[in-house]
Amino acid sequence: MIASVVDHRWTRLLLTPGAVLALAASVASAPVALSAQTTAIERGQLRAGSLATGDTARFTFEAGDDYLLYGEVNQLSVDVVVTLTNAEGTAVGPTWDTPARGPETFSTTIREAGTYTLHVAPFEDEEGDFEVQILQLEERSDDPEDLADQLMFAYSRPGGPGGAVQVWRDGRTVFSKAYGLADLTHEIPFRTTTPTNIGSTSKQFTAFAVLLQADRGHLDLDDDIREHVPELPAFGEVITIRHLLTHTSGLREFLNSFGLTGAPASAVSREQVITIVQQQPALQNSPGDEWNYNNTAFSLASTIVERTSGQDFDDFVREHIFEPLGMHASYVRMNPTVLIPGRADGYTPGGSGWTAPGDLGGAVGAGGIYASVEDLQRWGEHMLDPKVGSPELVEWMMTEDTLNDGEGSGYGLGLFIDEQRGLLRRHHGGADISHRSMIVHYPEIEAGLTVQSNAATFNSGDVAFQLGAAFFGDAMEPDEAALVADAEFDPDGWDRAEFDVFEGSYSIDPAPQMVARFWREGETLYTQLTGQQALEVAPVSPTRFRVLAVDAQFEFELEDGEAVGAILYQNGQETHATRVDDDEAEESEEWAPTDLDDYVGRFYSDEIETFYEIRLEAPEDDSDAAPRLVLNQLWMGDRVLRPSSTEETFTASGGMTVQFERDRHGSISGFYVDVTRSRDIKFVRVAAATD
């Protein structure tokens, strides 16, 4: 299920699905063997090469303004990392490094005409053979329907997973088209009537089901959840049903917590969601204090619907929502073993091509709904003119929640709430293991759209918001980012020292634990988001800066000459960040562990019933390098612990932060683990290092 916190991570968000015309087989040239060198490449050419440790193969090509790029590196016997730079050597796209074998896809939007270079390098000490091909390189179309085809290009290729797009306005379908395959095994095409796992897009249906029960007098949004699920612990503070539907409960997020056990996401059951809550020793925050995207909450909400209605959740939703709205190709999948007629299977890139890993377990309420894009249009039109329930229920869903401090959360009941170039927008994306989806409501113009795919590589939010601007741009304000870029401002002549006033840390308002830091090193300007690599930024006005590696910009807010906040413009969204005091972070930047042996040992968490082993080892590729800490768990394998800027704190892959604590004698007694939406999971030392 897609996460808002993740949505604010710019290097992850903007992997724009590339796209244009499918290339005929006759366009591709015969493979050309090469070693680590620079070689010209054109769209449709297939280049083959070999890499040794430390090599980098470079491929140059020409692109125009606003070009869409999509291609693949087939990792025949080497795991590669792919980057893209402009003629000045500046990165203009993210780093692509996902599967270890098979296709490594790369896609982005090239904004400025010029010469560009693809860099293909081996991951760490790997070596072996690869093939690279640019399949799309074409100017972005101004026609909305052609743009839809361009953005869906990667999902209309022979033998690959597909998707669908549905657009409506004023009670009529504006655009409807399906692409690619719903089932690769039997080569069944994707159709606009194909039921597809919509992941967290399901949350608005769960919220509506709860509101139907409230409207019928079976519950109140301000009920203590323990009135309906009494086996939940009393945390000393009341969690209401409203807190569940607004992501403000303070509960752990079950997928993040369960992931720390090393078990596959498909293994968790609905019963285990309640168990995870029962084993949580304390709330992460007081209810209503903090917005923290939470699948646990919506799982519990579906349980409350069942207990107040006497029906299983799938039966309730079918009887009270799907059937009255004519959504006959929509289903609640209560667990991954339930058969869904005519459904699209989900696919993830793997070593030999596409794999079919199945669905998440325990997803009901937080996800778990299969629906076609045609059915989602019926739902979207119902949200404009309710056929079930009352207009007041929809208004509740579409009204922004207010936190305890009076600040808006940017979320209603099962829907994100914001604007796109001045036009009111309500939306929610979804991601199961492989499926991706997004539905967008534009209530002011009685319009909406939905996109979906059965490929894990699909960026549903980016595609949906681009198409929203293309189809409904007439109702939106001019593109402010484009206007700023065209303003009379000389970025080359701008004094980089002016950036110093913006240096510091800015907490992302909808996800306060995510902090963007800005600083200057000589003439080069940088930003870095919590847990991500530093990215270079460039000025487009005295207060506005674009991130070079991804399609995002920041506009700083000044009061009396001091920077107090910033607005992130990305994917058609505007997200506010508030400047925070970073004195403590600056003071701890010099911290480095003095004796890594202190941290070695065996640790256990009662909460998730899991052991972690931490050992000290020298990197295999360099016997002279300093030893490093490695965290191991039976099912997760090894994760290298790297010191962070905070004292006694390390980070590891998977978004994990590990903060150690010492006893009164100065010895390491345990640590706390944070992983995105689950925080402060305690591990206690049960054994020290052994010789």
C-alpha positions in Angstrom: 0.0 0.0 0.0 1.4 3.3 -1.1 2.8 5.6 1.6 2.5 9.3 1.8 5.9 9.5 3.6 7.4 7.8 0.6 5.6 10.2 -1.7 7.8 13.0 -0.3 11.0 11.2 -1.2 12.1 12.9 -4.4 14.6 10.4 -5.6 11.9 7.7 -5.4 8.9 9.6 -6.6 10.0 10.8 -10.0 10.9 7.7 -11.8 8.7 9.1 -14.7 7.5 6.2 -16.8 9.0 6.9 -20.1 7.1 6.5 -23.3 6.5 7.0 -26.8 6.1 5.0 -29.9 6.7 1.2 -29.9 9.7 0.5 -32.1 9.5 -2.1 -34.8 11.9 -5.0 -34.5 13.5 -3.9 -37.8 14.7 -0.6 -36.1 17.1 -2.3 -33.8 20.6 -2.8 -35.0 22.7 -5.8 -34.4 24.5 -5.8 -31.0 27.8 -3.9 -31.0 30.3 -5.3 -28.6 32.2 -2.7 -26.5 34.2 -2.4 -23.3 34.4 0.5 -20.8 34.3 3.4 -23.3 32.1 6.2 -24.6 29.9 5.2 -27.5 27.1 6.9 -29.4 23.7 5.3 -29.2 20.4 6.1 -31.0 16.9 5.1 -30.2 16.4 1.4 -31.2 20.0 0.5 -31.3 21.1 -2.5 -29.2 24.5 -2.2 -27.6 26.3 -5.1 -25.9 29.2 -4.8 -23.5 31.2 -6.3 -20.7 32.2 -4.7 -17.5 35.1 -5.4 -15.1 35.2 -4.1 -11.5 35.7 -0.3 -11.7 34.6 0.0 -15.3 32.0 2.4 -16.6 30.5 2.2 -20.1 29.1 5.5 -21.4 26.5 6.0 -24.1 25.9 9.5 -25.6 22.8 10.7 -27.4 21.1 13.9 -28.4 17.7 15.1 -27.0 15.5 18.1 -27.5 13.5 20.2 -25.0 10.9 18.3 -23.0 11.8 14.8 -24.3 10.6 11.6 -22.8 13.3 8.9 -22.3 12.8 5.2 -21.6 15.2 2.3 -22.0 16.5 -0.9 -20.6 19.8 -2.4 -19.6 19.6 -6.2 -19.7 21.8 -7.4 -16.9 22.9 -10.7 -18.5 25.6 -11.6 -15.9 26.3 -8.3 -14.1 24.3 -6.2 -11.7 24.6 -2.6 -13.0 23.9 0.9 -11.8 22.6 3.4 -14.3 22.9 7.2 -14.2 22.3 10.0 -16.7 24.2 13.2 -17.0 24.1 16.3 -19.2 27.0 17.8 -21.2 28.3 19.5 -18.0 28.4 16.2 -16.2 25.5 17.0 -13.9 23.1 14.2 -13.0 19.7 14.9 -14.5 17.9 11.8 -13.4 17.8 9.4 -10.4 20.1 6.5 -10.0 18.6 3.3 -11.4 19.6 0.2 -9.4 16.8 -2.2 -8.6 17.0 -5.9 -9.7 20.3 -7.6 -9.7 19.6 -9.5 -13.0 17.3 -9.0 -15.9 16.1 -5.7 -17.2 17.1 -2.5 -15.3 14.7 0.1 -16.7 15.5 3.8 -16.8 13.1 6.6 -17.6 12.9 10.3 -17.0 11.8 13.6 -18.7 14.7 15.6 -20.2 13.8 19.3 -19.9 16.6 20.9 -21.9 18.0 20.1 -25.3 21.6 18.9 -25.5 24.0 16.0 -25.4 23.3 13.4 -22.7 25.3 10.4 -21.4 24.1 7.2 -19.9 26.6 5.7 -17.5 26.5 1.9 -16.9 28.7 0.7 -14.1 28.9 -2.5 -12.1 27.4 -2.7 -8.7 30.3 -2.8 -6.2 32.8 -5.6 -7.3 30.6 -7.3 -9.9 31.7 -8.0 -13.5 30.0 -9.5 -16.5 28.0 -8.8 -19.6 25.0 -6.5 -20.4 23.0 -5.1 -23.2 21.5 -1.6 -23.4 18.8 -0.1 -25.6 17.0 3.2 -25.7 13.4 2.3 -26.6 11.9 5.8 -26.3 13.2 9.3 -27.1 10.6 11.7 -28.3 9.2 15.1 -27.6 6.4 15.2 -25.1 3.1 15.6 -26.9 0.7 18.5 -26.2 -2.3 16.4 -27.1 -3.7 14.7 -23.9 -4.6 11.4 -25.6 -1.3 11.1 -27.3 0.4 12.0 -24.0 -1.5 9.1 -22.4 -0.1 6.7 -25.0 3.4 8.1 -24.4 3.2 7.8 -20.6 1.9 4.2 -21.0 4.5 3.2 -23.6 6.5 1.0 -21.2 3.2 -0.9 -20.4 2.2 -1.6 -23.9 5.2 -3.6 -25.0 4.9 -7.1 -26.3 4.9 -9.8 -23.6 4.9 -7.3 -20.7 2.4 -6.2 -18.1 0.0 -3.5 -18.9 -2.4 -1.0 -17.5 -5.3 1.3 -18.2 -6.4 5.0 -18.1 -9.9 6.3 -17.6 -10.8 10.1 -17.7 -14.2 11.6 -17.1 -15.8 15.1 -17.0 -19.4 16.4 -16.7 -20.9 12.9 -16.6 -19.2 11.6 -19.7 -16.1 9.5 -20.5 -13.4 11.7 -22.0 -10.7 9.0 -22.6 -10.6 5.2 -21.9 -7.9 2.9 -23.0 -6.1 -0.3 -21.9 -2.5 -1.3 -22.7 -0.4 -4.5 -22.5 -1.2 -7.8 -20.8 -3.2 -8.6 -17.7 -1.9 -12.1 -17.5 1.6 -12.9 -19.0 1.2 -16.7 -18.6 -1.8 -16.9 -20.9 -1.2 -13.7 -22.8 -4.6 -12.2 -21.8 -4.8 -8.5 -22.8 -5.5 -5.8 -20.2 -9.0 -4.2 -20.7 -10.7 -1.3 -19.1 -13.1 -3.9 -17.5 -10.2 -5.9 -16.0 -10.3 -6.0 -12.1 -6.9 -4.9 -10.8 -5.5 -4.6 -7.2 -5.8 -0.9 -6.4 -3.8 -1.1 -3.1 -4.3 1.9 -0.8 -6.7 3.5 -3.2 -9.0 1.1 -1.3 -8.8 3.3 1.8 -11.6 5.7 0.5 -13.9 2.7 0.3 -13.1 1.7 3.8 -13.7 5.2 5.1 -17.0 5.3 3.2 -18.1 2.0 4.7 -17.4 3.3 8.2 -19.3 6.5 7.4 -22.3 4.4 6.2 -22.3 2.7 9.6 -22.1 6.0 11.4 -25.0 7.4 9.3 -27.1 4.4 10.3 -26.4 4.9 13.9 -24.2 1.8 14.5 -21.1 3.8 15.5 -19.8 7.3 16.1 -16.5 8.6 14.6 -15.6 9.7 18.1 -16.1 6.3 19.6 -13.1 4.8 21.5 -12.0 2.0 19.2 -11.9 -0.4 22.2 -15.7 -0.1 22.3 -15.7 -2.2 19.1 -12.4 -4.1 19.4 -12.0 -4.6 23.2 -9.0 -6.9 22.9 -6.9 -3.9 21.9 -4.7 -2.5 24.7 -5.5 0.6 26.7 -2.6 3.0 26.0 -3.7 5.6 28.6 -5.1 7.7 25.8 -8.3 7.3 23.8 -7.9 6.4 20.1 -11.1 7.2 18.2 -12.4 5.8 14.9 -11.7 9.3 13.5 -8.1 8.9 14.4 -7.9 5.7 12.5 -9.4 7.2 9.3 -7.1 10.3 9.5 -3.8 8.5 10.1 -3.4 10.2 13.5 -3.8 7.2 15.9 -0.2 6.8 17.1 -0.2 3.1 16.4 2.6 1.2 14.7 2.3 0.5 11.0 2.0 -3.2 10.7 3.8 -3.7 7.4 6.8 -1.8 8.6 6.8 -3.6 11.9 6.3 -7.0 10.4 9.0 -6.4 7.9 11.5 -6.2 10.7 10.9 -9.9 11.4 12.2 -10.8 7.9 9.0 -12.6 7.0 7.5 -11.9 3.6 4.8 -9.3 3.4 2.4 -11.9 1.9 2.5 -13.9 5.1 0.9 -11.5 7.5 -2.8 -12.1 8.3 -5.5 -9.8 9.6 -5.4 -11.6 12.9 -1.7 -10.7 13.2 -2.4 -7.0 12.6 -4.3 -7.1 15.9 -1.5 -9.0 17.6 1.0 -6.4 16.5 -1.1 -3.7 18.1 -1.5 -5.8 21.3 2.3 -6.1 21.6 3.0 -2.4 21.1 4.1 -1.2 24.5 3.2 2.5 24.0 1.9 4.9 21.3 4.3 6.6 19.0 2.5 9.8 19.6 -0.6 11.1 21.3 -3.7 10.6 19.1 -4.3 13.6 16.9 -0.9 15.1 17.5 0.8 13.7 14.4 -0.1 12.5 10.9 1.6 9.3 10.1 0.4 7.1 7.2 -0.9 4.0 8.8 -2.2 0.7 7.3 -2.8 -0.7 10.7 -5.5 1.9 11.3 -7.5 1.1 8.2 -7.2 -2.7 8.9 -8.9 -2.0 12.3 -11.5 0.2 10.6 -12.6 -2.7 8.4 -12.8 -4.9 11.5 -15.1 -2.3 13.1 -17.3 -2.3 10.1 -17.6 -6.1 10.4 -18.4 -6.0 14.1 -21.0 -3.3 13.8 -22.7 -4.8 10.8 -22.5 -8.5 11.5 -21.2 -9.0 7.9 -17.8 -10.0 6.5 -16.1 -6.9 5.1 -16.3 -8.2 1.5 -20.0 -8.9 1.8 -20.7 -5.5 3.3 -18.8 -3.6 0.6 -20.4 -5.6 -2.2 -23.9 -5.2 -0.8 -23.8 -1.6 0.2 -21.3 0.0 -2.2 -20.4 -2.0 -5.3 -23.8 -3.4 -6.3 -25.8 -0.2 -5.8 -23.2 1.7 -7.9 -23.0 -0.9 -10.6 -19.4 -1.8 -9.9 -19.7 -5.3 -11.1 -16.0 -5.8 -11.8 -15.0 -4.9 -8.2 -14.2 -7.2 -5.3 -12.7 -7.2 -1.8 -10.0 -9.9 -1.8 -10.1 -11.1 1.8 -6.8 -12.9 1.5 -4.3 -13.7 -1.3 -5.8 -17.2 -1.9 -9.3 -15.8 -2.9 -10.0 -16.1 -6.6 -11.0 -12.9 -8.5 -12.7 -13.5 -11.8 -10.7 -12.1 -14.8 -8.2 -10.3 -12.6 -4.9 -8.9 -13.7 -2.0 -10.7 -12.1 0.8 -8.5 -10.6 4.4 -8.5 -11.9 7.8 -7.4 -10.5 11.1 -7.4 -12.4 13.3 -10.3 -11.6 16.5 -12.1 -12.7 14.9 -13.8 -15.7 12.3 -11.2 -16.6 9.0 -10.6 -14.8 8.0 -12.5 -11.6 4.6 -12.9 -10.1 5.0 -12.6 -6.3 1.3 -12.4 -5.4 -0.4 -10.0 -3.1 0.1 -8.6 0.4 -1.4 -10.5 3.3 -3.6 -8.8 5.9 -4.4 -6.0 3.4 -8.2 -5.8 3.9 -9.3 -2.3 4.8 -6.0 -0.8 4.1 -6.0 -2.3 0.6 -7.2 -5.5 -0.9 -9.8 -4.2 -3.4 -9.7 -5.2 -7.1 -11.5 -2.8 -9.4 -11.6 -1.9 -13.1 -11.0 1.6 -14.3 -14.5 1.7 -15.6 -15.8 0.9 -12.1 -13.6 3.5 -10.6 -15.2 6.1 -12.9 -18.6 5.0 -11.5 -17.2 5.5 -8.0 -15.7 8.9 -9.0 -19.0 10.1 -10.4 -20.8 8.9 -7.3 -18.4 11.1 -5.2 -19.7 14.1 -7.2 -23.4 13.1 -7.0 -23.8 10.4 -4.3 -26.0 7.5 -5.1 -25.4 5.7 -1.8 -25.4 7.5 1.5 -25.7 11.3 1.5 -23.7 14.3 0.2 -22.7 15.0 3.8 -20.8 11.7 4.0 -18.7 12.6 0.9 -18.1 16.1 2.3 -16.8 14.5 5.5 -14.3 12.4 3.5 -13.2 15.4 1.4 -12.7 17.8 4.4 -9.1 18.2 5.6 -8.5 17.0 9.2 -7.0 19.3 11.8 -4.3 18.1 14.1 -4.3 18.9 17.8 -2.1 22.0 17.2 -4.6 23.4 14.8 -2.6 22.6 11.7 -4.2 20.9 8.7 -2.9 17.4 7.9 -3.5 17.5 4.2 -5.7 14.4 4.6 -9.4 13.9 5.0 -11.0 10.5 5.6 -9.3 8.1 3.2 -8.3 10.9 0.8 -5.4 13.3 0.3 -6.5 16.9 -0.1 -4.6 19.6 -2.0 -4.6 21.7 -5.1 -3.1 21.3 -8.6 -2.3 24.6 -10.0 -5.1 26.2 -8.1 -7.7 23.5 -8.8 -9.1 21.6 -5.8 -7.9 18.0 -5.9 -8.8 14.9 -3.8 -6.8 11.8 -4.6 -5.2 8.5 -3.3 -2.7 6.2 -4.8 -2.2 2.6 -4.1 0.6 0.0 -4.3 0.4 -3.7 -3.4 3.5 -5.8 -4.0 3.3 -5.4 -7.7 0.1 -3.5 -8.7 0.0 0.3 -8.8 -3.0 2.7 -9.0 -4.2 6.2 -8.5 -7.6 7.9 -8.6 -7.9 11.7 -8.7 -11.1 13.7 -8.0 -11.5 17.3 -9.3 -14.9 18.2 -7.6 -14.9 21.8 -8.7 -15.1 20.9 -12.4 -17.0 17.5 -11.9 -14.1 15.6 -13.3 -11.6 12.9 -12.4 -9.3 10.2 -13.7 -7.8 6.9 -12.7 -4.7 5.0 -13.9 -3.5 1.6 -13.0 -1.0 -1.1 -13.9 -0.1 -4.6 -12.9 3.7 -3.7 -13.0 5.7 -2.7 -9.9 7.7 -0.2 -12.0 4.6 2.0 -12.7 4.6 5.4 -11.1 0.9 5.9 -10.8 1.0 9.3 -9.1 3.3 10.9 -11.7 1.2 9.6 -14.6 -2.1 10.6 -13.1 -1.1 14.2 -12.2 0.5 14.7 -15.6 -2.7 13.5 -17.3 -4.7 15.7 -15.0 -2.8 18.8 -16.1 -3.1 17.7 -19.8 -6.9 17.0 -19.8 -8.0 19.6 -17.3 -5.4 22.3 -17.7 -8.0 24.7 -19.0 -9.4 24.9 -15.4 -6.0 25.3 -13.8 -3.8 28.3 -13.2 -0.7 28.7 -15.5 2.2 26.4 -14.7 4.0 28.4 -12.1 7.2 26.4 -12.4 7.4 27.1 -16.1 6.7 30.8 -15.6 9.5 31.1 -13.1 11.9 29.3 -15.3 11.1 31.8 -18.1 11.4 34.9 -15.9 14.2 37.4 -16.5 16.7 35.9 -14.1 20.3 35.1 -14.9 21.2 32.0 -12.9 24.8 32.1 -14.0 25.3 35.7 -12.7 23.5 35.0 -9.4 25.8 35.2 -6.4 25.8 31.7 -4.8 26.5 33.3 -1.4 22.9 34.5 -1.4 21.9 30.9 -0.8 23.4 31.1 2.7 20.2 32.5 4.1 18.4 29.3 3.1 20.9 26.9 4.6 19.4 24.7 7.3 16.8 22.0 7.9 13.2 22.0 6.9 10.7 19.4 8.3 8.1 18.2 5.7 4.8 19.2 7.3 2.8 16.0 6.4 5.7 13.8 7.5 7.7 15.7 10.2 10.2 12.9 10.6 11.3 13.6 7.0 13.7 16.6 6.9 15.2 18.3 3.9 18.6 19.9 4.5 20.1 22.7 2.3 23.7 23.8 2.2 26.4 25.3 0.0 29.9 24.1 -0.8 31.6 26.8 -2.7 29.6 27.5 -5.9 27.6 24.2 -5.6 24.2 24.1 -3.8 22.8 20.9 -2.3 19.7 19.4 -0.7 19.3 16.1 1.1 16.2 14.3 2.4 16.4 12.1 5.4 17.9 8.7 4.4 18.7 9.7 0.9 21.7 10.9 -1.1 22.6 14.6 -1.5 21.3 16.2 -4.7 22.5 19.3 -6.4 20.1 22.2 -6.9 20.3 25.3 -9.2 18.5 28.7 -9.0 15.6 29.6 -11.2 14.9 32.8 -9.2 16.4 34.4 -6.1 14.2 32.3 -3.9 13.4 29.3 -6.1 15.6 26.3 -6.9 15.2 23.2 -9.0 16.6 19.8 -8.1 18.8 18.7 -11.0 18.4 15.0 -10.6 14.6 14.9 -10.4 11.7 17.0 -11.6 11.2 19.0 -8.4 11.6 22.6 -7.2 11.7 24.5 -3.9 10.4 28.0 -3.2 11.7 29.5 0.1 9.6 31.7 2.3 11.2 34.7 3.9 10.2 36.8 6.9 12.3 39.9 7.8 15.1 38.5 5.7 15.1 35.1 7.4 14.0 31.8 5.8 11.1 30.3 7.7 9.8 27.6 5.4 9.8 26.2 1.9 7.3 24.8 -0.6 8.1 21.7 -2.6 6.7 21.6 -6.1 6.6 18.0 -7.4 4.2 15.8 -9.4 1.7 18.6 -9.6 1.7 18.9 -5.8 2.7 21.6 -3.4 4.0 20.4 -0.1 5.0 22.8 2.7 8.1 22.3 4.9 8.8 24.3 8.1 12.3 25.4 9.1 13.5 23.7 12.2 16.3 24.3 14.7 19.2 22.1 13.5 21.8 23.2 16.1 21.8 19.8 17.7 22.3 18.1 14.3 25.2 20.4 13.5 26.8 19.8 16.8 26.7 16.0 16.3 28.0 16.0 12.7 31.5 15.2 13.9 30.4 12.1 15.9 32.0 8.9 14.9 32.1 5.6 16.9 35.4 5.1 18.6 35.1 1.3 19.4 32.9 -0.7 17.1 33.4 -3.8 19.3 31.0 -2.1 21.8 28.1 -2.7 19.5 28.7 -6.3 18.7 26.3 -8.8 20.2 22.9 -10.5 20.1 19.7 -8.6 20.6 16.1 -9.5 21.1 12.8 -7.6 20.7 9.8 -8.8 22.7 7.5 -6.7 20.6 8.2 -8.4 17.3 9.7 -11.6 18.8 12.8 -11.4 16.7 16.6 -11.8 17.2 19.2 -9.5 15.6 22.9 -10.4 15.5 25.5 -7.6 15.1 29.0 -8.5 14.2 32.2 -6.8 13.0 33.7 -7.7 9.7 36.1 -6.4 7.1 34.7 -5.6 3.6 35.3 -8.5 1.3 36.5 -6.3 -1.6 39.2 -4.5 0.4 41.2 -6.3 3.1 42.9 -3.0 4.1 39.6 -1.2 4.6 38.4 -0.5 8.2 36.0 -3.1 9.6 32.3 -2.3 9.6 29.3 -3.3 11.6 26.8 -5.8 10.0 23.3 -6.5 11.3 22.0 -9.9 10.5 18.6 -11.5 10.9 17.8 -15.1 9.9 15.4 -14.1 7.1 16.6 -10.6 6.2 20.2 -11.5 5.8 23.0 -9.0 6.3 22.6 -5.2 6.4 25.6 -2.9 6.8 25.3 -0.4 9.7 26.7 3.0 8.7 27.2 5.8 11.3 24.8 8.7 10.9 25.2 12.3 12.0 23.4 11.6 15.3 25.4 10.2 18.2 25.1 6.4 18.8 22.9 6.1 15.7 23.4 4.1 12.6 21.4 3.6 9.3 20.9 0.5 7.2 19.2 -0.4 3.9 15.5 -0.5 3.9 15.1 2.9 5.6 16.2 1.4 8.9 17.6 3.6 11.7 19.2 2.0 14.7 19.9 4.1 17.9 21.9 2.4 20.6 21.6 3.1 24.3 24.0 2.5 27.1 23.5 1.5 30.7 24.8 3.3 33.8 28.2 1.6 33.3 28.6 2.9 29.8 28.0 -0.5 28.2 25.6 -1.0 25.2 22.4 -2.4 26.6 20.2 -2.4 23.6 18.8 -0.2 20.7 15.7 1.2 19.2 14.7 0.7 15.5 12.9 3.2 13.4 11.7 2.2 9.9 9.6 4.8 8.1 6.2 4.6 9.9 7.1 2.4 12.9 9.3 3.9 15.5 11.1 3.0 18.8 10.9 -0.8 18.5 13.1 -1.9 21.3 15.8 -4.6 21.2 17.6 -5.7 24.4 21.0 -7.1 24.4 20.9 -10.8 25.4 24.5 -11.8 24.7 27.8 -9.9 24.2 30.3 -10.6 21.5 32.0 -14.0 21.5 35.6 -14.7 20.4 
